[in-house]
Amino acid sequence: MEVQKENFYHEILEFAVSVVWLGIAFGIYFAGGATQAFSSMHTLGIDILESMFVVFFAFVLHELAHRIAARRYGFQAVYHVWIPGLVMAMGAALLGFLLAAPGGVYISMGQNTPENRAKMGKSALAGPVVNMVLTVVFTVLLLILSAYGQIVKSTTGGTAVQIPVYVTDTASMGVVINAWLGFFNLIPFGSFDGQKVFQWNKKVWGIFFGASIILFILIFFA
């Protein structure tokens, strides 16, 4: 019992390290990377705080979805931080790119049977689906904030309500980060979620990967 509790606390610590580090890395990216981020420490600090808020939902819920799904199937599933991934995430942010590979839920599948591969595929799919749902949620939030300002303007005859910039910036980050994580993780490569889903069911993978591409294009190029 004590060992299980110790492992649980250690897992929480690894989650916390990943969220803080990824939040800092993404904050640097949104602040303009190495060329611009450090020109204003105040702005960088705000970007990092906003990023950490979004990362808490985007990353933690993604990994918890894997963990919960896998454990419901009877698999052992534990989150572990990946130090090289932390380094790569920070390096990418400084260069002006988004990269998220700070760790992941390690799942012990047991025997390599068709049934277990299907369960593994479904567990892998759970994470990106969470990000796709959160992309829609943050997009709707942005639309509501915009509509609210316009409604007040039309009913009062004055100027539109000025929503605090940190609120709209955080919502915008939520859209971008979740759209990127949903697409990125469904790429069928290496140990990515997309590879596990692809090996389980190519048709299911195609549907969700296509949906993630559509969301990604709409968010970044619309």
C-alpha positions in Angstrom: 0.0 0.0 0.0 2.8 2.4 0.9 4.6 1.5 -2.3 1.5 2.3 -4.4 1.0 5.6 -2.6 4.7 6.5 -3.2 4.4 5.6 -6.9 1.2 7.8 -7.1 3.0 10.8 -5.6 5.9 10.3 -7.9 3.6 10.2 -10.9 2.0 13.4 -9.8 5.5 15.0 -9.5 6.4 13.9 -13.0 3.2 15.4 -14.3 3.9 18.6 -12.6 7.4 18.8 -14.0 6.1 18.2 -17.5 3.4 20.8 -17.2 5.6 23.5 -15.8 8.4 22.9 -18.3 6.0 22.6 -21.3 4.2 25.7 -20.1 7.5 27.7 -20.1 8.5 26.3 -23.5 5.1 27.1 -25.1 5.1 30.6 -23.4 8.5 31.3 -25.0 7.1 30.1 -28.4 4.0 32.4 -28.2 6.3 35.3 -27.0 8.2 35.0 -30.3 11.0 32.5 -29.6 14.5 33.3 -28.7 14.6 36.4 -31.0 11.7 38.2 -29.2 10.6 36.4 -26.1 13.2 37.9 -23.8 12.8 41.5 -24.9 10.0 42.0 -22.4 10.1 39.8 -19.3 6.7 41.1 -18.2 5.1 40.0 -21.5 7.0 36.7 -21.4 5.8 36.0 -17.8 2.2 36.6 -18.8 2.6 34.3 -21.9 4.1 31.6 -19.7 1.2 31.8 -17.1 -1.4 31.7 -19.9 0.4 28.8 -21.5 0.6 26.8 -18.3 -3.1 27.2 -17.8 -3.8 25.8 -21.3 -1.1 23.1 -21.0 -2.7 21.9 -17.7 -5.9 21.0 -19.6 -4.5 20.2 -23.0 -1.6 17.9 -21.9 -2.8 16.6 -18.5 -6.3 15.6 -19.8 -4.7 14.1 -22.9 -2.4 11.8 -20.8 -5.2 11.1 -18.2 -7.4 9.9 -21.1 -4.7 7.4 -22.0 -4.3 6.3 -18.4 -8.0 6.0 -17.6 -8.8 4.1 -20.8 -5.9 1.7 -20.5 -6.6 0.9 -16.8 -10.3 0.3 -17.7 -9.1 -2.4 -20.1 -7.0 -3.9 -17.3 -3.6 -2.7 -18.5 -0.9 -1.2 -16.3 -0.6 2.5 -17.2 1.8 5.0 -15.6 2.9 8.5 -16.7 6.7 9.1 -16.9 8.5 12.2 -17.9 11.0 11.9 -20.8 14.0 14.2 -20.3 15.1 14.3 -23.9 11.6 15.4 -24.9 11.7 18.3 -22.4 15.0 19.4 -23.9 13.6 19.1 -27.5 10.4 21.0 -26.5 12.5 23.9 -25.1 14.9 23.9 -28.0 12.0 24.0 -30.5 10.3 26.9 -28.6 13.5 28.9 -28.7 13.7 28.3 -32.5 10.1 29.3 -33.0 8.5 25.9 -33.3 5.9 24.0 -31.3 7.0 20.5 -30.1 5.4 18.5 -27.3 7.1 15.3 -26.2 7.8 15.8 -22.5 6.7 12.2 -21.6 3.8 9.9 -21.8 1.7 7.2 -20.3 3.6 3.9 -20.5 1.1 1.1 -21.0 1.9 -2.6 -20.4 -0.3 -4.4 -22.9 0.6 -8.0 -21.9 0.1 -10.5 -24.7 0.2 -9.2 -28.2 -3.2 -10.5 -29.2 -5.7 -8.8 -31.7 -8.0 -8.0 -28.7 -5.2 -6.3 -26.8 -4.0 -4.4 -29.8 -7.6 -3.1 -30.3 -7.6 -2.0 -26.6 -4.2 -0.4 -27.0 -5.4 1.4 -30.1 -8.5 2.7 -28.4 -6.5 3.8 -25.4 -4.1 5.6 -27.7 -6.9 7.4 -29.6 -8.4 8.7 -26.3 -5.7 11.4 -25.9 -5.9 13.1 -29.3 -9.7 13.0 -29.2 -9.6 15.0 -25.9 -7.5 17.6 -27.7 -9.8 17.8 -30.7 -12.8 18.3 -28.3 -10.9 21.0 -26.4 -10.1 22.7 -29.7 -13.8 23.1 -30.3 -14.4 24.2 -26.7 -11.8 26.9 -26.8 -13.0 28.0 -30.3 -16.6 28.3 -29.0 -15.3 30.3 -26.0 -13.5 32.7 -28.3 -16.7 33.2 -30.4 -18.8 33.7 -27.3 -16.4 36.4 -26.0 -16.5 38.2 -29.3 -20.3 37.9 -29.6 -20.7 39.1 -26.0 -18.8 42.3 -26.8 -20.9 42.9 -30.0 -24.2 42.3 -28.2 -23.4 44.8 -25.5 -22.4 47.3 -28.1 -25.7 46.9 -30.0 -27.9 47.0 -26.9 -26.2 50.0 -25.3 -25.4 51.9 -28.5 -21.8 52.4 -27.1 -18.6 50.7 -27.8 -18.1 47.0 -27.5 -17.1 45.6 -24.1 -13.3 45.2 -23.9 -12.7 41.6 -22.8 -9.4 41.5 -20.9 -6.6 40.6 -23.3 -5.3 37.8 -21.2 -8.7 36.1 -21.4 -8.8 36.1 -25.2 -5.1 35.3 -25.5 -5.5 32.3 -23.2 -8.5 31.1 -25.3 -6.5 31.6 -28.5 -3.6 29.6 -27.1 -6.1 26.9 -26.1 -7.3 26.6 -29.7 -3.8 26.5 -31.2 -2.2 24.2 -28.7 -5.0 21.6 -28.7 -5.4 21.7 -32.5 -1.6 21.1 -32.8 -1.5 18.3 -30.2 -4.5 16.5 -31.8 -2.9 16.5 -35.2 0.7 15.9 -34.1 -0.1 12.9 -31.9 -2.1 11.2 -34.6 0.8 11.1 -37.0 1.5 7.3 -37.6 5.1 7.3 -36.7 7.3 5.6 -34.0 5.6 5.5 -30.6 3.1 8.2 -31.4 -0.6 7.6 -30.7 -1.3 7.6 -34.4 0.9 4.6 -35.0 -0.9 2.5 -32.3 -4.3 3.5 -33.8 -3.1 2.9 -37.3 -1.9 -0.6 -36.4 -5.3 -1.3 -34.7 -7.7 0.0 -37.3 -6.6 2.0 -40.4 -10.1 3.2 -41.2 -10.6 4.6 -37.7 -7.2 6.2 -37.8 -8.0 7.8 -41.2 -11.3 9.3 -39.9 -9.7 10.9 -36.9 -6.5 11.9 -38.6 -8.5 13.5 -41.3 -10.7 15.4 -38.7 -7.5 16.6 -37.0 -6.1 17.9 -40.3 -9.4 19.8 -41.0 -9.3 21.3 -37.5 -5.7 22.2 -37.9 -6.2 23.9 -41.3 -9.3 25.8 -40.1 -7.5 27.1 -37.1 -4.2 28.1 -38.7 -5.2 29.1 -42.1 -8.9 30.2 -41.9 
